[in-house]
Amino acid sequence: MVILIKINKKLSISISLIIVLVAIISILINNLFISNYYLHQKKKSLDEIAIELKNGGLESIEKIENINDLTIAYARLDGSVEEVNEQIIRQFEIKKIKLNKFWVTEETIESLQYKSVNKIFDQGKNKYSFLTKFIIMDEHVVAIGMSIPHLDETINIINQFNIYLMIFSLILIGILVLIFSRRIIKPIEKLRVLSQDIASLNFRTESIKTNDEIEELSKSINSMSISLEKAHSELNLKNENLKTMISDTSHELKTPVALIKVYARGIEDGLDDGSYIETILEQTENMENLIERLLYWAKFQKNILNKCKFDLKDELFSILEKYKLIIEENNIELLLNLDHENNYEIYGDKNSIDIVLNNLITNAIKYTNNKKIKITVLKENNKVKLLISNGADNITKENIEKIWKPFYVIEKSRSKELSGTGLGLPIVKTILENHKFNFDVETKHGNIEFYILFKESY
């Protein structure tokens, strides 16, 4: 950005120098060449008029004079040089052309036998010259003349005008540079500072109104800043969650490892009462379950889904069949509220949804305190809604806020067949977020209720 400002300053200086240079060159050209160029053009004009006169004859003199704003005089060749001069000067005077200096010499007349002759007669104080073209035509010497003002004074006026124009141009450039700085350089400087702040993780926005591409650029940078701030916050949150998960995982693994170590030393010291091996195997199994759950969770964090359409009702029946014996052994009353004749098609990853259903149903079995579980499936605004609730009159608001965190367990499971690691609901949350399904948990009348809104199509 600083480079751009420097470039604009250099550009304005360069333009100023160019204007000065052009003005100087113009003055030099005016002084050196404009007089000769003007005279050349007038001689060229007289050449054309001479041809026209020869074609029209002496009778066309008056017509040619009126059209071309010049004066033509002539004299017979059979007289003396003095007579030729006298006749031509008299005709010029009749036509109100008063010449202080004008003459035709014998040398001129001799030259006219072969070619036309151009001569310039300076009229002195009258400040003009009389350009004359001599030709021979019908035994007459014809003088075609036009007045040419002295150009020195005119050129000086033009040069003076060029100087004024140069000064005006320099002032105008200065004003334009100031305007350019205010409209372009200042907004760009603001964008430069904004970019530096964003690079320093100071995510903010800048309001710039220029009604051009710079304003569009500022909007893009503002949008980028907002997106980066959101991404940075999410990344920080994930890092915090990762730290928490590592800490919790270490804590969860520490207990079984310590127990295995203690009982292994007991076996080594001959203190085994026959239960040490069983305890070691049980703790090893707990560690294996925990590691398996962590691998599951890591897999679902990658957001790899194979989506298809399937009937939620069929999957629900299949999973409930697996837990039928456990439900009966624990004397749990299962209330299933859905239309058996209806189809509840949803769009998602079938294996992942199976894990969600398994976790929610096992949770309900493990933690119900009134031996009742209610499962409801219904259609709602082109979506399929699933509600799973169970008795939990000891659930607090603090419990609800922590329920999705890894390794968080509200209370010890009431079912020995279903051991918990505290990773079930975090896995459920990850799967549902990857599917972009709406879900939540709340307490109602001493029950805890999970609900999910499944999409019917992609």
LUMLUMPA-170908 format. One record per residue: x, y, z of N, C-alpha, C, CB in turn; residue in one letter. Coordinates in pm, whole numbers, plus 50000, padded with zeros to 5 digits. Atoms other than C-alpha are relative to their C-alpha. Glycine has a CB too. Layout:
XYZXYZXYZXYZA/...
***
This chain:
500824988150000500005000050000500865012550000499075000050120M/499054988749998502865023750086500665001649865501074998150109V/499394999850135504425014249754499075006849902500344985649952I/500984993950090501195024149577499975015050017498614994250025L/499994985549975501225058349744501235006449938499945002950151I/498764994850057504855063549642499925000349848501204991650044K/500145000550146504025052949287499155011549950499384986649956I/500884989150041501195078449268500705013550010498725000150085N/499244987549988503485106249395500995001249885500755000650136K/499054999950112506115096749139499285002649869500774986749994K/500764998150124503415095448872499625014749982498744991350001L/500374985950010502205130648951501205008749966499365004950130S/498774992450031505785143848946500404997849856501164995850094I/499655003250139506425126048616499105007549903499894984849975S/500934992850088503285141148461500355014849996498544998150048I/499634985849995504335175748578501235002749915500265004450145S/498774998450080507795171348426499704998849852501054989750041L/500365001750141506245159248102499345012649946499054987949982I/500684987750043503995190048084501025011249979498945004350103I/498974989650013506975213148143500834997549874500915000350124V/499195003550117508995194547879499255002949871500404985350006L/500814997550121506145196347626499895014949973498584993850016V/500104985550016505765233747689501305005849944499655006750133A/498704995150049509505239847637500204996349854501164994350086I/499875004450140509515219447316499095008149910499674984949987I/500944991950080506435238347197500565013949974498645001050071S/499414986750017508195271747256501134999849898500515005450134I/498885001350095511295260347069499504998049858500904988350040L/500565002550134509225247446777499415012849944498934988950004I/500604987550046507305279946761501075009849951499195006450113N/498944990550036510515300446753500774995949875500965001550115N/499125004850106512405278746507499284996549870500754988150048L/500595006250120509905263746268498675005849956499824985650024F/501364996550039506475279446276499945010549888499255005150121I/499994989650106507375309746060500264993649863501085010850029S/499675006750127508975287945792498854991149953501284991750015N/501115009050037506085263545806498835008149946499544991550123Y/501094991550046503545291445771500285005349859499795011850097Y/499614995050133505445306045473499924988949896501435005750004L/500075011350093505705271645314498564997549958500594987350065H/501415002550032501925266845336499445010949907499174999250129Q/500484989150085501285301245180500534998649857500415013650060K/499435002150133503675293944891499294988649928501504997050010K/500735011350058501915261044836498635004549951499854988650103K/501314994750040498595279544825500115008549872499405008550113S/499794991850121499995304444565500254991349878501175009750020L/499755009250113501185275244348498674995049943500884988050045D/501315005150045497635261544337499205011049930499204994550120E/500734988750061496185296044260500585003249862500065012550091I/499364997350130498735300943977499494990449894501534999050012A/500535010150094497565268543813498565003449964500084985750061I/501404996450024493955279243854499895012149907499295003050132E/500014987950084494725313343697500374996749856500985010550057L/499605003750135496485297943399498884992849926501244991250003K/501125007250063493495275543338498855009549966499494988750093N/501144990950021490995304443369500325012249916499475004450131G/499634988350076492975331843192499885012750082499155001049876G/500044987149929493245368543285498595004150037500645010849915L/501384996349972489455371143276499534994650136499094994849888E/500435006149873489275349643592500655006450122500324985149999S/499274993849890491405373543803499065004550112500815011949949I/500904994549898488525390743982499364988850084498915008649935E/500635011249932486845357744065500974993350098499484989849898K/498995006549915490045342444200500355008750120501284996949918I/499704990949889490785373544411498934999350108500125014549948E/501115000149903487345372544573499964986950080498675001949927N/500065013149933487515335444652501164998050096499974988849897I/498795003249925491085334244785500545011450085501064995649906N/499604988549918491355368644949501475003749976499784996950148D/498654995650038494485379944762499875010449888500904987849955L/500024989350101495485405744502500874995849881500505013650061T/499275003750122496575400244140500155012649912499264988449922I/499724988850093498245426243913500844994649886500745011950073A/499225004950115499815422843570500425011949914499184989749915Y/499464989750093501805442443307500514993049875501175008450068A/499565006150125502745436542941501524998350001499565008549879R/498585003250006506155421542868500775009049902500194985549961L/499304992750106506925444142570500535013650049499085002149881D/499494987449946507635474242795501324997750074498985006450095G/498765001049924510725482042999499704995050141500725013750006S/500175004949863511335469243352499315010750085501374996250062V/500624989249923510405503443491498515000649972500665013449967E/501434999550035507105502643299499244988250063499824999849846E/500655011849937506355467543425499775002850147500864987149982V/500144996949858507005478643783498905010250023501325005250057N/500974989249983504955510043738498564995049984500285011249900E/501365005050024501925491843593499524991050114499954992249867Q/500425009349894501915464743860499745007550131501094989050022I/500184992449876502365489044151498725008249994501215009250027I/501204991950014499595511444009498744991550020499965006749862R/501175008749983497185482043989499824995850148500134987549911Q/500105003449857498035472044346499405011650078501394996250057F/500524988449928497365507644460498525002049974500775012649961E/501434998950032494035508144274499194990350088499754997049848I/500675010249916493175476644470500335001750147500404985949954K/499774995849862494235495044790501104991850069498714998850078K/498825006549944497525476744840501155009849987500334986349929I/498934990149999500125502844938501304993050043499665011950095K/498745006949974503635488344914501155009950011500284989849889L/498814991649984506715505545052501164994549919500395001150147N/498925006550072509005480544888499394989849905501024993250098K/500435009650101508245462644564500725003349869498445000249982F/499364997850129510155458044241500134987049924501365006450018W/499745011250090510565435343944501305003049928498814997649898V/498694997850063514105431343816500074992649869501144995650094T/499785007050127515385420743476500344985350024501125006749919E/499645013949967516795389943640498744991850026500924999550123E/501255006949971513325380943762499274996749871499105008550091T/500715002250127511835385443412500684989049921499945013049917I/499285010750072514565363643262499684986350060501535002750003E/500295012849932513905336443521498594995249970500195001450152S/501395003850026510215337543440499824992749868499125012350002L/500095007250128510955323943092500014984950023501165004249907Q/499845014449973511665290343256499124995050114501454997050032Y/500735004549882509765289543587499365012150068500944992450099K/500584989349919507675309243830501015004250106498664995550067S/499064994649901509435331144089499205005150120500885011549938V/500624995349876508465336844454500935010250067499704988150097N/499214989949929509585368144636499205005450118500405011549904K/500624994149881508925383344978500535014150015500294991450128I/499634985949985508935421145019499595004650141499325008949890F/500244995749862509275432445383499575014649999501274998050088D/500554986550003507145463545441500415008450121498504999449991Q/499414992049892509135475345743499085002550115500475013049947G/500784996049884507205494746004498544995549993500055014950015K/501395004850013503885482245867499804986050062499594999749853N/499995012949932504825449046033499284989149921499375001450135K/500465011350081503875426845745500904999049878498495001649958Y/499265002250124505495412345434499004996849890501044988450015S/500875002650114504065408945088500624988849918499805013049912F/499535011750073504515374344940499415000549858499584986750073L/500454998550139504385375744562500524988549916500465013649941T/499595010350095504405348644300499895006049860499114987050014K/499974994650136505455359943948499914988449900501305008549975F/500095009650111504395340743638499825007749869498814990050022I/500264994150133504275348043262498774993349943501234998349904I/501265005450049500855344143106499455009349892498974998150116M/500564992250113499525356242768500805012849976498525003550028D/499104988750025502565379242712499925010650108499685006249867E/500084990849886502025394843053500794994150117498505002550041H/499415004149871503975394243379498895001650104501285008850038V/501104999949902501405384843645500604998450141498954988449970V/499545000549861502045391644016498814996450089500645013750044A/501065004549907499905371544261500535002450141499624984649977I/499444996349870500375386944605499024998850115500505013949994G/500815000249877499125382344959500845005450115499494985450032M/499314994249884499955400345282500234989250106499175011950059S/499645009549893501745379945553500425008050121501134990149954I/499624992449880501835394745902501314994750057498884999350106P/498815004549930505075393646095499584991050118500845012250051H/500445009949902504785362746320500745000750133500164986449943L/499224999749875507345371846587499135003650119501155010049988D/500864995749890504815390246798498944989450032499315013349965E/501025010549981502205363246740500594987950072499424995649864T/499335011549937504675336046834500275002850146501314996649927I/499764996549860505605354447153498734998950083500575014350010N/501295001249929501925356447245499644985250022498865007049919I/500285014449987501515319147175500884993750107500214992849865I/499095005449900504585311147382499585004150142501435004749973N/500474995349870503265332347665498774992250044499705015049995Q/501205008049969499965313947643500394985950044499064999449876F/499545013449963501815280547658500544999750143501084995349901N/499494999349862503555291647977498855000550100500925012450018I/501174999449913500235301248133499304986450006499015010849951Y/500645013150007498785268048016500774989850084499894995249854L/499165009149923501715249648170499775002050150501495002049965M/500214997049857501245267248507498624995050044500125015250026I/501355004749969497515260048496499954984850011499005004849894F/499985014749999498165223348416500654994650125500734994749876S/499315004449877500595219948707499095001750121501315007850020L/500944997949889498035235048945498894989749996499405014349995I/501085009850016495335212248805500474986150043499524999649854L/499455013049960497575181848851500094999050152501404997749936I/499924999949853498195191749213498644997750064500585013250049G/501365001849946494445194249276499524985849979499035009949933I/500425013750030493795161049102500714989850088500274996849853L/499265009149911496515144249309499395000150139501505004050007V/500654999249869494865157049628498694992450001499775014650038L/501285007150010491475144449513500244984949991499195004849876I/499665014150017493045111549405500424993950134501134998349896F/499555004849870494665108449747498824997750094500995009850062S/501135001049909491415114549931499074988649961499225013050002R/500995009950046489265091449717500584985949990499455004249866R/499445013350025491685062949654501074996350102500594999449860I/498875003749915494865064249860499564998450146501135010549990I/500435001249860493135070350196499204987350026499175012150039K/500695012949979490665041350156500954988149992498904998249898P/499035011050012493545019150044500874999250125500885001849874I/499214999949876495545030050349499194993750113500415014550037E/500855006349899492585020150566499984984949983498575005549992K/500005014450027492484986150395501344993850039499714997449852L/498685005149962496224982350455500064997650152501115010049957R/500005001349854495794988450829499084988550042499545013350068V/500935010949970492784965150833500644986549976498725001449916L/499335012650032494804937650665501054996550104500635000749861S/499005002449896497604941850919499344995450130500835012750025Q/500715004049878495094939351205499514985649990498815009450026D/500485013850019493584907651059501164990250009499294998649863I/498815008749992497084893051017500464998350144501135005849915A/499645000849858497614900651388498894993750083500345013950054S/501145006849936494374881351467499075009750071500494989750098L/500964990149951492554913851548498915001249894500695014050029N/501035000850103489454905351347498995011350018499304986350003F/500944988949996487474936851274499595003449857500625012450071R/500454995750133485714954150983500235015049984498514996649979T/499804985850033486114987950813498945004249900501445002549943E/501044994950090483285008050657500615010149903498845006650081S/499464991350104484435023450327498955002049892501314994049938I/501014996750101482035041350089500665008049887498815007950063K/499434993250116483575049549751499214997449872501454995749981T/500835003550117480975034249515500834995249881499175012049958N/499175005450108483685016649316500584986750045501135010149959D/499405013049971485904985749316500644999650139501034996649894E/499384999849867487634997149638498974996650106500635013850028I/501075003449905484314995449824499694985149995498735008249971E/500225014350015483744960549681501124992150067499894996149852E/498875006749936487234950749796499885000550152501335006449955L/500164998849854486534963950147498934990550051499645014550038S/501055009449960483334943250161500554985750004498785000949903K/499415013450005485294912150059500934997750119500774998049869S/499085001349887487964918750324499224999250132500985011950004I/500845000749880485254925050588499404986150015498885010749994N/500585013549998483574892350493501064989750038499384996649862S/498915009049966486934874750509500335000950149501255003249915M/499694998249858487584889650855498984993050088500065015050034S/501075006649922484214877450984500144984849993498605004349948I/499845014550018484794842650838501214994950077500134996449851S/498795004249929488314840950979499795000350151501185009049961L/500274999449856487104852051321499184988050046499255013050034E/500825011749967484464824751317500834987349998498824998849902K/499165012050011486964798651197501014999450114500724999949864A/499024999549891489504810251457499364996050133500625014150011H/500715003549877486934807751735499704985150004498705008050012S/500295014350006485884773151618501264991750022499384996449865E/498745007249983489514762351599500455000350146501095006049910L/499654999149858490194775251951499124990850084499865014550048N/500925008749927487084757052073500384985349983498555002449954L/499605013850026488214724951905501304996650074500194997749848K/498745002349927491674728852056499734998050149500965011849979N/500355001649859490134733552400499344986650024499085011350046E/500675013149987487904703452343501004988649991498914998449892N/498985010450015490914683452229500824998650128500915003249881L/499255000549874492854693152541499184993150109500395014250045K/500885006249900489854683752755499884985149977498615006649997T/500155014150032489434650852570501264992050036499684998249852M/498745006749967493124641952610500134998450152501215007849944I/499955000549853492934650552979499044989550054499685013750060S/501005009649954489724630653026500374985749964498635003449942D/499585013550042491054601252825501104994850090500475000249854T/498915004049911494204600653034499464996050136501035011450016S/500595003049870492094601453347499254986749996499065011350044H/500775012350012489814573653223500904987849989499095000749879E/499085011350017492774551553129500874997750124500895002449879L/499105000949885494694558853447499514989950103500155013850065K/500565009049899492334539753675500184985449963498535002950021T/499805014250033492274506453484501484996049993499344996849869P/498575003150006496024508253422500554998050142500785011149927V/499545001249862496624513953794499534987050064499525011850083A/500555012449945494334484953888500724987749943498504999049971L/499295011250064495984461553636501394998550062500115002249846I/498655000349943499384471353776499984994350142500605014250001K/500095004749862498284465254137499724985050006498915007650074V/500375014349996496654431554070501094991449937498664997749927Y/498905007650059499574420553848501104997850104500575007449876A/498995001549894501954427254139499514990650110500355013850060R/500575009349903499584408654370500194985749957498535002850022G/499785013550052499784378354144501484996350014499564999049851I/498565002349992503564382454134500434996850145500785012349948E/499665002149860503664383154519499264988250061499715012550080D/500735011749951501384352654547498815003450085500914991250077G/501164995749920498424372054690498674997249930500115014750031L/501225002150080495904361154424499054990550072500364994349860D/501015008449938492724347854579499094993349898499175008150097D/500775006050108491464335954243499195009949918499084989850055G/500794989750070489814368954139500865010349929499095007150099S/499114989650056492884388854032499994999849847501434998150051Y/499995001150147492974375253676498705005349942500224985449956I/501304995350047489264382253636499935015350003498864994050086E/499994985349989489744418053758500875006249891500515004450139T/499114994850105492684423553520499314999349864501324992149997I/500705001650129490644409853227498855010149986499454985649986L/501114990450002487674431953324500515014149970499254999850135E/499454986750024489844463353335500575001249859501105003150103Q/499495000050139491504453353007498855001849901500754986849970T/501184998750087488044449852851499475014350002498894990150044E/500434986049990487104484352984500885009249916500025004650148N/499074992150081490214499052825499754997849852501454996650035M/500275003250142489444481052499498745006949952499874984749980E/501254993250038485884494652498500225015049984498924997550106N/499724985650007487164529652568500765003549872500815004550122L/499214997450122489744527952287499144998449876501224990649992I/500885002250116487124513852049499075011949980499164987250019E/500874988250008484774542752133500765012249948499395003050138R/499184988850048487574567952079500264998949850501335000550076L/499795002050144488294552751737498735003049923500474985649972L/501284996750063484584554751654499835015149989498834993950081Y/500174985449996484514591051757500925006849898500295005450142W/499054994350097487654599251553499514997849858501394993750018A/500515002950135486054582451252498895009749962499494985449993K/501144991350033482884603151275500395014749995498894998250100F/499514986350009484874635251326500435003449858501175002150096Q/499524997750137486134630950968498875003349902500754987949951K/501164996450082482594636050835499944992049869500045014949968N/500105008750117482754606350595498664992750008501204989849993I/501365005549995479134597050521499634993949865498985011050039L/500555006450120477544573050273498485000550013500514985049985N/501434997649978474004586550256499134992449901499715014949989K/501015006550084470954568550121498655001650068500354984749976C/501344999649941467204566450180499704986550066498935003249892K/500415012349931465934541050435498905003350098501214993250072F/501154998249911463004535550669500484999850145498944988949977D/499594998949860463684547451025499284989850087499755014150053L/500795009549921460914524851156500644986149999498564999249945K/499375013250010462654493151027501274999350085500334996749854D/498764999749923465984503251184499694999950150500855012349963E/500374999249858464274511251513499554986450052498905010550021L/500475013349961462514477451526501174990250013498974994649898F/498855009149999465774459451445500855001950126500865002249875S/499174997249882467664476651728499274996150129500385015050005I/500775003749881464854471851982499974984950020498575005449990L/499985014649992464864434751901501274995250072499904993749858E/498735003749936468544433152015499955001750151501155008349943K/500044996949858467704448352352498734994550068500085015050020Y/501275005249947464414429352404500204992550131499334990849897K/499755008149882465894404852654500425008750120501084989449970L/499544991249892467654432252859498835008150056501115009449951I/501174992149958464444452952867499104991550089499225005149877I/500865008949922462464423052993500624996450134499694987449921E/499325003749875465084412853254499985011350101501434995849971E/500014988449910465084448253397498605005350028500855011149942N/501414996349977461254449653399499705014349956499654998450149N/500214986550054461274480953182498784999849909501265005149923I/501194998650085457984491853024500365008849880498795006150081E/499684992650123458544502352660498715004149931500884991449905L/501164994650071455924525152503500465004849863499325011650080L/499604996650136456274526952124498835006749931500474987449921L/501104992150058454184554251963500355003649856499755013050085N/499814997150143454184552951581498934992749921501424995949951L/500975006250090451964543251288500684988449928499425010349898D/499345011650058452904507651192499774998949849499534987350068H/500315000850143451284511950850500735010849920498495001549979E/499374988550068453234543550770501494997349976499815012950083N/498555000550027456694546950615500635012950054500294998349847N/499284988549945459224569850786501385000549934500124999050157Y/498744999750075461844573850517500815012450036499734999749847E/499074989049974464884595050601501214998449908500445000450151I/498815000150087468084604150412501235002350087499905011049887Y/498804998749919471394597650586500884987849988499655002350145G/499105011549996474234573850658499414989450093501455004350047D/500755010149925472514541850768500784994850120499634988449908K/499195005349890475384528050981500135010150113501384996049949N/499864989549898475834561451158498715001850079500415013449935S/501294998549932472114564651236499744988150092498855001449897I/500125011749912472174529151375500755002350131500544987449929D/499204997149879474914540151618499275010250088501405005449962I/500774990149925472794570451717498864993350075499465011049906V/501145006849937469744548551785500474990750111499204992049894L/499465009049898471834522951973500385007650127501234992549946N/499544992349885473364549352199498835005850079500925011249955N/501134993849931470084567152277499154989550073499125007849901L/500815010549937468234534552349500744993950119499634989049897I/499255005549886471014520252568500075010150114501414996049956T/500034989649896471174553452754498694999650076500225013949938N/501325000349936467444551652819499874987850090498895000049893A/500065012249919467784515852943500875001450125500454987749917I/499064999049889470794523953163499535009550110501355004549950K/500214989349903469494555153333498545002550036500595012449947Y/501404997849961465684551953354499824996650148499034991549913T/500205002349857464644555053719498564996750035500435012050079N/501395003749975460964547553676499584987949917499085011749970N/500245012250078461324516553457499085002549881499404989150090K/500834996850117459624534253165500845007049894498805008850040K/499374993650117460894543052818498925002349896501184991149942I/500994996750103458804560852557500715004349873499035011250049K/499424996650131459744562052189498865004249907500804987949939I/501044994650090457694583651949500635003449865499325012650062T/499574996550136458084586451571498825006249928500544987449922V/501094993450072456004610951371500565008749888499155008550096L/499614991150111456074632151055499595014250034499344995549866K/500234986149965456364669551098500635009149897500585003150140E/499534990650103456634694950812501034993649907500605012450065N/499145007250095458144670250564501294995050064500345009049882N/498865005749928460544657950831499494989250093500775011050079K/500345010749906460604627451054500585003650135500534986149950V/499574996249866460754634851426500044987650089499075010750061K/499825011149906462094609551675500185005750141501244991149960L/499874995949861461604613852051500214987550085498745008050048L/499705011049909463144590552311500115005950140501314992349959I/499984994649864462394597452678500004988750101498795009350023S/499995009549889462924579553008499995007750131501234990649994N/500074993549871462444586953376501365004450047499384990750102G/498734994649950465154609453521499705012150086500965003849883A/500404988749916463814630553806501175006450073498964995550100D/498834994349933467344636253936500875008249905500834989050061N/499234992350098468524654453619499855014950029499544996949855I/500024985549978469494690853677500395007449872500975003950116T/499614991750115470104719853439501494998949973499625014750025K/498555001550014473814716253504500344986849929500695000650138E/499795012850068473614679553399499725001249851499114989250061N/500404998550141471844689053073501075007449921498665007449988I/498984992150070474514714752983501274992049973500345012450081E/498765007850014477314688953029499794986649929500604997650136K/500315013550043475554658952881500684995849871498534998649983I/499365003250128477244661452537501524999550010499595010149895W/498554999749986480754664352680500574985950012500415008350122K/499395013349991483144634352647500254995950145501324999849923P/499725006549871483414611052949499105005050113501445002250038F/500904995449895480604628753133498934989450025499355013649964Y/501015009949962478384603753320499205005750115500664986350039V/500864994149896475384615753521500024991450126498555001449948I/499985009249887475264585253744500384986249949498634999650072E/499605013450038476364548953746498834992549938500544992550121K/501045007350071474434526253512499304990250093500584992749879S/500775009749924471644505653659500004986349934498585004750016R/499965012750072472274478153405501424995349986499355001449861S/498645005450008475394456753439500334995349859500164988550099K/499765004750136474914443953083500465011249908498744993749944E/499684988650085475434478952944501005008950071498725008049963L/498964991749939478734494153050500175012849921501334992450009S/499864987050066479364531052973501405005450007499055009950060G/498684993450003482424550852873499885015150005500764995949875T/500174985450004480914585752861500285005949864500905006450100G/499754995250136481554587852484498804998049908501204993149941L/501155002950086478164576552357499325012449946498994991850075G/500704987950044476424610352348500895009449919499455007450120L/499154992250090479464629252210500064994249858501415000750056P/500035006250134479494603751923498685003249932500204984650010I/501324996550055475734609451875500005014449949498894998050107V/499964985850036476274647151869500815002249872500605008350114K/499154998650119479104644451612499304995049875501324992550019T/500705005850117477054622051380498875009149955499454985950033I/501144991550035473974644351394500455013449944499095002150121L/499474987350054476034675951337500544998049859501115005750091E/499515002950136477714659751035498864998849901500834987250000N/501185001250086474244652250897499235013349989499064989150053H/500724987249993473104687850982498534997950038500105007549865K/501345002349945470054673851165499835008750123499784985050034F/500324992849877468334694851431499784989750112498745009149981N/500155009249887468514677951775500205007950129501014988049991F/499804993849869468424686352145499544990250108499235013650011D/500455007849886467694672852491499395009550101501184991850064V/500644991649901465374686352757499314991250105498985009649933E/500715007449893463634676153079498545004550003500675002350139T/501444997249994459844673453105499354990950105499334997849860K/500805007449901457844662953413500764988050055498694995449938H/499215010649941460654642353564500584990249899499174992550097G/499425008450106461714627253230501065007849924498894995049903N/499044994050092464694633853007499644995549860501484996150036I/500475003250135463794635552638500995004949895498605006149974E/499164996650116466044634652332499085000649878501164989549979F/500764999850125464584645552001500925003249882498855010250008Y/499234997950124465944645251644499025002449886500934987649968I/500784997650123464494659951325500814994949882499655015249983L/499325005950115465554637851032499455006049870499844984750000F/500444995450132465454650250672499544988149917501155007649927K/500505010850084463414629750424500784998649869498535002349970E/499215000350127465624638950125501185009250015499135004349877S/498784992149992468944655250049499755014049956501104993949918Y/
***
